[in-house]
């Protein structure tokens, strides 16, 4: 529980600034630009580059390639990206009007020069930088922005249409709908006023608009590059665009993408910002923890994670910086024979056990919650690398602050801080399940030794309770596809916030948005099929009504109503146990001493562009 401000890095200054502009109608350029990697507190070096940031250090970029490890993914189209694995690569290739450099939750300009907001907060006017070119050498214009944003709505390949059309979780762009409720092509209220000016009409004021625009779906690509919306034949097919070619404005260009094997990007020598110090970045796709650790130990990866089985907490020597990050060194320890650099960050993330409500009984879900001693799992399985979670929303963005979060935790109904087999047996017996006649459920985990261990622990804790649990593992991308097909019962996944706001997260718990039969595309929530319980479960009804209340009250003066609604959704999720939170992430990153990389922030390392990273070997 929280004694004070739960996340000192979550600076709301820029959000307050935008709230103040709603009604002010003045042109503003956000503080900072993406070609400035940050101040010294972020670990970035003062490299003496000119003000435009175009000189790569001393003019002689290092010839050493940056080598990293990644998880499986199967697309590089920004409008299809819903995971950190693809986002980490897309961030190098494509850019947006705004960004969270290095994952620090403070919004900055990227391709944006300045913006203006109308007095009622619904008309946004953006001026796009006039000194930026795509990888093919063509200039970035307002028409490219319009086309790119139209794809987020009109393309059959989009997985984040709601981020464009909905409020409060998305932008809320105005659009005309056909008789079936689908967007009419060409009616999205985004217009190129001139070569560098874009005008956007929203259905209501949105103080989070600049944050939303930083999401990878809103990356800018050349007008007509892919022919998947009306009016464009396309220069490349969508299949080519997904895995073979890329044409963005980022500091790196795509070299090759061998799905499930490796990805490589190479320096963009014509980058408008800080030209990359390293000539290339290479990701090896490795799912197995032991294989990834061996790969890192052999210095095949320059920046890496340490799996829990090899992790020794006492080997950390770190101090807290002014963003509440632990910065210092790790090792030597175990198989690691040298001291490496270290950073630990309380991340805006939640890892959880999800349940498909149409495939599982509420009593079984609640039984899992009863036997799950989160403190024990975090300490014994994850070596203390996380904070036990009693809500989906992390404490750092809890709608009613620290006191509200503490009150919510105090009301946790599943035997707080212990494994309660008796409580599990009681709810199961009430539902007709016993040790002699148990319910059956399959828990699917992605390939991870620690989650496999956590799954085994839960299975063992349920022994004799009236639940017979079977375990299986699946590659990450396969698990996602099965989830969208409604082919899971219980599963493990995590959610990392891409901008620090409660609705970006809570939207995936709206029962109607968890309908897997219309995923991906029309719905994009968690794989819960909670909509099947509407009219049968008071909690499902409560969550749906709360979400709709939040959506129907978008004005700044309605913030209290929205906060109350998000808390009610958390209560409903908890009481129906369609999602059982496990822990909020504490991300640790390690790198060899020959690497100099800026420190990352609470939004995650997948936001980081590697153009300022250097290698000295």
Helices and strands as residue ranges (DSSP letters): H 13-21, G 40-42, E 66-70, G 78-80, H 84-93, E 98-99, G 101-103, E 108-109, E 112-117, E 123-128, H 142-154, H 161-165, E 190-194, E 197-201, H 209-212, G 216-218, H 238-243, E 252-258, E 262-267, E 280-285, H 289-297, E 303-304, G 308-310, G 313-315, E 316-320, E 326-330, E 340-346, E 349-355, H 362-371, H 374-376, I 377-381, E 386-388, G 395-397, H 401-410, H 421-430, E 439-446, H 449-462, E 467-474, H 476-484, E 490-496, H 503-506, G 507-509, G 511-514, G 516-518, G 530-533, H 538-551, G 556-558, H 559-576, E 579-591, E 595-596, G 605-607, E 614-615
